[in-house]
Amino acid sequence: MRSSWLSTHLAAVRALFVLTVLLGLVYPLAVLAVSQLPGLRGHAEGSLLRRADGTVAGSSLIGQSFTDADGTALPQYFQTRPSAAGDGYDPTATSASNLGPEDVVDTLPDPAAPAGSDAAEGSESLLTQVCARSAAVGETEGVDGSRPFCTADGVGAVLVVFRTEGLTGPATKVVSVNQACPAQPFVASYEGVRVECATPGDDYSHGVVTPVRGTAPTRPAVPADAVTASGSGLDPDVSPAYARLQVARVARERGASTAEVEQLVAASTTGRALGFLGEPVVNVVTLNAALDTRFPRQG
C-alpha cells in the first residue's frame, strides 16, 4: 500500500513538473517569439508611438484629447470624438455615458438647491450635449452647426405639452423645457398656445414630451461622430468626413497647404476590414503625430 501511495504522488509530481515546463516556460516563450515576428512586434508591445527623442507619445489604439489645460481644443491638431471615459480617454475608466436616444430633457440647475448638490448642478440630456457639441464644432470649423431637434442656442428643442385629458385633448400649457427662464423659447407658440420658458425646480413630468425637429438640414454639416462618444470612450478614430472638415483649419495653423494635410489624412486612413466590414476611419493619434513631425508648429 505504501508503495502504491508513493508511486501515485511521484506521478503527480512528474505531471506537475512537465506541465510547469510546458505551460509556464515553453508556451509563453513560444508566444513571445511569435509576437516578435515582423508585422506583429509593434502590436504586441502596445502599438506605441514615439517622438523624435524616443519618448512615448501614446498608443495608436487609444485616443487622446488634444486640448489645453482648460479643455479648450488646440486648433493646430485634428480633434477626436467626445469621450465619456473619466475626464476623457482615461484607460482606467473606460465607459460610455449610458444615455440613450430618449434622453432629451435636461435637469436644469436649481439656484434654490443647496450648493454642490446634484439639483444645484443640474445635468444635460444626451440631446443637449449633442446640440452643444455640434454648435461648437460648427463655430470652430466655420460651417453650419445646426442639427434636427436642436435650438439655435445649442440645447435640445423639446417642448412639454400639458393637455386637458392628460395625453390627449387641446393643449393648455406649453413649456420649452430645456430653456431656463428668462431665456426666449425657440418657438413663440405651439397649437395656438404661447410657449413659456422653464422654471428650474418645477415639475413638468405630467406633460407630454414633444421634440421639435425644426428647419435644420437632414444631413448636418457636422458628422455624427463629432458629437457622440464611442462605447469604450477610447476610440482613436474619426470618420473621413470629420477629418476632411478639419483640414482647412489645421493647414492654416500649421502653415501647410490643404493638399499636404490631406495626404497625411489619407496615410492615416484605414479602409473597411476585409474590404466590406465596417466603415473607413482616420486614426487621429497617428495623424497628429505625423503632423508634428512633418509640419511642426512655429512659436
C-alpha positions as CSV (number, residue, x, y, z in Angstrom):
1,M,0.0,0.0,0.0
2,R,2.9,2.3,0.9
3,S,4.5,1.7,-2.5
4,S,1.2,2.5,-4.3
5,W,0.8,5.7,-2.3
6,L,4.4,6.8,-3.2
7,S,4.1,5.9,-6.9
8,T,0.8,7.9,-7.1
9,H,2.5,11.0,-5.6
10,L,5.6,10.7,-7.7
11,A,3.4,10.5,-10.8
12,A,1.6,13.7,-9.7
13,V,4.9,15.5,-9.1
14,R,6.2,14.4,-12.6
15,A,3.0,15.7,-14.2
16,L,3.3,19.0,-12.3
17,F,6.9,19.4,-13.4
18,V,6.1,18.6,-17.1
19,L,3.1,20.9,-17.2
20,T,5.0,23.7,-15.5
21,V,7.8,23.4,-18.1
22,L,5.4,23.2,-21.0
23,L,2.8,25.8,-19.9
24,G,4.9,28.0,-17.7
25,L,8.0,28.3,-19.9
26,V,7.8,26.7,-23.3
27,Y,4.4,28.1,-24.3
28,P,5.0,31.7,-23.1
29,L,8.4,31.8,-24.7
30,A,6.8,30.4,-28.0
31,V,4.1,33.1,-27.9
32,L,6.8,35.8,-27.2
33,A,8.9,34.6,-30.1
34,V,5.9,34.7,-32.5
35,S,5.0,38.2,-31.3
36,Q,8.4,39.4,-32.4
37,L,7.9,38.5,-36.0
38,P,7.8,41.4,-38.5
39,G,4.4,42.9,-38.6
40,L,3.4,41.6,-35.1
41,R,6.0,43.2,-32.8
42,G,4.5,46.7,-32.7
43,H,1.1,45.3,-31.9
44,A,2.5,43.1,-29.2
45,E,4.2,46.0,-27.5
46,G,1.1,48.1,-27.4
47,S,1.3,49.9,-30.8
48,L,3.3,52.7,-29.1
49,L,4.0,55.9,-30.9
50,R,7.4,57.6,-30.1
51,R,8.6,61.1,-30.5
52,A,11.8,62.1,-32.2
53,D,13.7,61.9,-28.9
54,G,12.4,58.3,-28.3
55,T,9.9,59.2,-25.6
56,V,6.4,57.6,-25.8
57,A,3.7,59.9,-27.2
58,G,0.9,57.4,-26.8
59,S,-0.7,54.3,-28.4
60,S,-2.3,54.3,-31.8
61,L,-5.0,52.1,-30.2
62,I,-6.1,54.6,-27.5
63,G,-7.5,58.1,-28.3
64,Q,-6.2,61.3,-26.7
65,S,-7.7,64.7,-26.0
66,F,-5.9,67.4,-27.9
67,T,-6.8,70.2,-25.7
68,D,-5.1,72.7,-23.4
69,A,-5.3,72.7,-19.5
70,D,-8.7,74.3,-19.6
71,G,-10.1,71.7,-22.0
72,T,-10.1,74.1,-25.0
73,A,-9.4,72.4,-28.3
74,L,-5.9,73.1,-29.7
75,P,-6.5,74.5,-33.2
76,Q,-3.3,73.1,-34.7
77,Y,-4.5,69.5,-34.1
78,F,-7.2,67.3,-35.5
79,Q,-9.8,66.8,-32.8
80,T,-11.1,63.4,-31.7
81,R,-14.7,62.4,-31.0
82,P,-16.0,63.1,-27.5
83,S,-15.1,60.7,-24.7
84,A,-17.1,59.6,-21.7
85,A,-14.1,57.7,-20.1
86,G,-13.3,59.6,-16.9
87,D,-12.2,63.2,-17.8
88,G,-11.7,61.9,-21.4
89,Y,-9.8,59.0,-22.8
90,D,-8.9,57.6,-19.4
91,P,-8.0,53.9,-19.9
92,T,-8.7,53.2,-16.2
93,A,-12.3,54.5,-16.5
94,T,-13.3,53.2,-19.9
95,S,-17.1,53.5,-20.3
96,A,-20.0,55.0,-22.2
97,S,-22.3,57.7,-20.9
98,N,-25.2,55.1,-20.8
99,L,-27.5,57.9,-22.2
100,G,-30.0,56.7,-24.8
101,P,-31.9,58.3,-27.7
102,E,-34.9,59.0,-25.4
103,D,-32.8,61.1,-23.1
104,V,-33.9,64.6,-24.3
105,V,-34.9,66.5,-21.2
106,D,-32.3,68.4,-19.2
107,T,-32.3,68.7,-15.4
108,L,-31.9,72.5,-15.1
109,P,-29.7,73.9,-12.3
110,D,-31.8,74.9,-9.4
111,P,-30.5,78.1,-7.7
112,A,-32.6,77.3,-4.7
113,A,-31.0,73.9,-4.1
114,P,-28.0,73.5,-1.6
115,A,-24.7,74.4,-3.2
116,G,-22.8,71.4,-4.5
117,S,-25.9,69.2,-4.7
118,D,-27.0,67.4,-7.9
119,A,-30.0,69.7,-8.1
120,A,-27.9,72.8,-7.9
121,E,-25.5,71.4,-10.6
122,G,-28.2,70.1,-12.9
123,S,-27.4,67.7,-15.8
124,E,-27.6,67.9,-19.6
125,S,-29.5,65.3,-21.6
126,L,-27.8,63.5,-24.4
127,L,-29.7,65.6,-26.9
128,T,-28.5,68.9,-25.4
129,Q,-24.9,67.5,-25.3
130,V,-25.1,66.7,-29.0
131,C,-26.6,70.0,-29.8
132,A,-24.0,72.0,-27.9
133,R,-21.1,70.0,-29.4
134,S,-22.5,70.4,-32.9
135,A,-22.8,74.2,-32.5
136,A,-19.2,74.4,-31.1
137,V,-17.7,72.3,-33.9
138,G,-19.6,74.4,-36.5
139,E,-18.2,77.6,-35.0
140,T,-14.7,76.2,-34.9
141,E,-14.7,74.9,-38.5
142,G,-16.8,77.7,-40.0
143,V,-19.7,75.6,-41.0
144,D,-23.4,75.4,-40.2
145,G,-23.6,73.6,-36.8
146,S,-27.4,73.2,-36.7
147,R,-29.0,69.8,-36.3
148,P,-32.5,68.5,-36.2
149,F,-34.2,68.8,-32.8
150,C,-31.7,71.4,-31.7
151,T,-32.3,75.1,-30.8
152,A,-30.2,77.9,-32.2
153,D,-28.6,78.4,-28.8
154,G,-27.4,74.7,-28.7
155,V,-29.9,72.9,-26.5
156,G,-32.5,70.2,-27.2
157,A,-35.5,71.7,-28.9
158,V,-38.1,70.0,-26.7
159,L,-41.5,71.1,-25.5
160,V,-43.5,69.7,-22.7
161,V,-47.2,70.0,-23.6
162,F,-49.9,69.8,-21.0
163,R,-53.3,68.7,-22.3
164,T,-56.8,68.8,-21.0
165,E,-57.1,65.0,-20.9
166,G,-53.5,64.1,-19.9
167,L,-52.1,62.6,-23.1
168,T,-54.8,63.9,-25.4
169,G,-57.1,66.9,-25.8
170,P,-56.3,70.5,-26.5
171,A,-53.1,72.0,-25.2
172,T,-53.4,74.2,-22.2
173,K,-49.8,74.9,-21.4
174,V,-46.5,74.5,-23.3
175,V,-43.0,74.8,-21.8
176,S,-39.7,74.8,-23.6
177,V,-38.3,72.5,-21.0
178,N,-34.6,72.9,-21.8
179,Q,-34.5,76.7,-21.9
180,A,-34.4,78.1,-18.4
181,C,-36.1,81.5,-17.7
182,P,-35.5,84.2,-18.7
183,A,-34.5,82.6,-22.0
184,Q,-36.6,83.3,-25.1
185,P,-38.3,80.0,-26.1
186,F,-37.2,78.7,-29.6
187,V,-40.8,78.9,-30.8
188,A,-43.3,81.5,-29.8
189,S,-46.4,79.3,-29.8
190,Y,-47.5,75.6,-30.2
191,E,-51.0,74.6,-31.2
192,G,-52.1,78.2,-30.6
193,V,-50.7,78.3,-27.0
194,R,-47.9,80.6,-26.0
195,V,-44.7,78.7,-25.2
196,E,-43.1,79.5,-21.8
197,C,-39.5,79.2,-20.7
198,A,-38.8,76.6,-18.0
199,T,-38.6,77.5,-14.3
200,P,-35.8,75.4,-12.6
201,G,-37.2,73.2,-9.9
202,D,-40.7,73.0,-11.3
203,D,-42.2,69.6,-12.1
204,Y,-43.0,69.0,-15.7
205,S,-43.3,65.3,-15.6
206,H,-47.1,65.2,-16.2
207,G,-46.8,66.8,-19.6
208,V,-46.2,65.2,-22.9
209,V,-42.5,65.4,-24.0
210,T,-42.5,66.7,-27.6
211,P,-39.2,67.1,-29.5
212,V,-39.5,69.6,-32.4
213,R,-37.4,68.9,-35.5
214,G,-37.0,72.5,-36.7
215,T,-35.6,73.5,-40.0
216,A,-32.1,72.1,-39.8
217,P,-30.9,70.1,-42.8
218,T,-31.5,66.3,-42.8
219,R,-27.7,65.8,-43.3
220,P,-26.0,68.2,-40.9
221,A,-22.6,69.6,-41.9
222,V,-21.1,68.3,-38.6
223,P,-20.8,64.5,-38.8
224,A,-22.4,62.3,-36.1
225,D,-19.0,61.1,-34.7
226,A,-18.0,64.6,-33.9
227,V,-20.8,64.9,-31.4
228,T,-21.2,61.4,-29.9
229,A,-18.8,59.3,-27.8
230,S,-17.8,55.7,-28.6
231,G,-18.9,52.8,-26.4
232,S,-15.5,52.4,-24.8
233,G,-14.6,56.1,-24.7
234,L,-11.2,55.3,-26.0
235,D,-11.8,55.2,-29.8
236,P,-8.8,56.9,-31.6
237,D,-10.6,57.1,-34.9
238,V,-12.9,59.6,-36.6
239,S,-14.8,59.3,-39.9
240,P,-13.1,60.6,-43.0
241,A,-15.9,63.2,-43.2
242,Y,-15.0,64.7,-39.8
243,A,-11.3,64.6,-40.7
244,R,-12.0,66.5,-44.0
245,L,-14.0,69.1,-42.1
246,Q,-10.9,69.9,-40.1
247,V,-8.3,70.0,-42.9
248,A,-8.6,73.7,-43.7
249,R,-8.1,74.8,-40.0
250,V,-5.2,72.5,-39.4
251,A,-3.5,73.5,-42.6
252,R,-3.8,77.2,-41.7
253,E,-2.5,76.7,-38.2
254,R,0.4,74.6,-39.5
255,G,1.4,76.9,-42.4
256,A,0.8,74.0,-44.8
257,S,-1.3,73.6,-47.9
258,T,-4.6,71.7,-47.7
259,A,-3.3,69.2,-50.2
260,E,-0.3,68.4,-48.0
261,V,-2.5,67.9,-44.9
262,E,-4.9,65.8,-47.0
263,Q,-2.0,63.5,-47.9
264,L,-1.4,62.9,-44.2
265,V,-5.1,62.2,-43.6
266,A,-5.0,59.6,-46.4
267,A,-2.0,58.0,-44.9
268,S,-3.8,57.6,-41.5
269,T,-7.0,56.3,-43.1
270,T,-7.9,52.6,-42.8
271,G,-10.4,51.1,-45.1
272,R,-13.2,48.5,-44.3
273,A,-12.0,45.3,-42.7
274,L,-11.7,42.5,-45.3
275,G,-13.0,45.1,-47.8
276,F,-16.6,45.0,-46.6
277,L,-16.8,45.1,-42.8
278,G,-17.4,48.5,-41.1
279,E,-16.5,51.9,-42.4
280,P,-13.3,53.7,-43.3
281,V,-11.7,55.5,-40.3
282,V,-9.0,58.0,-39.7
283,N,-6.7,57.4,-36.7
284,V,-6.4,60.9,-35.1
285,V,-3.5,59.9,-32.8
286,T,-1.2,58.8,-35.7
287,L,-2.3,61.7,-37.8
288,N,-1.4,64.3,-35.2
289,A,1.9,62.6,-34.6
290,A,2.6,62.8,-38.3
291,L,1.7,66.5,-38.3
292,D,4.1,67.2,-35.5
293,T,6.9,65.5,-37.5
294,R,6.1,66.9,-40.9
295,F,4.8,70.4,-40.1
296,P,6.0,71.3,-36.6
297,R,4.1,74.5,-35.5
298,Q,6.3,77.5,-35.1
299,G,6.1,79.6,-31.9
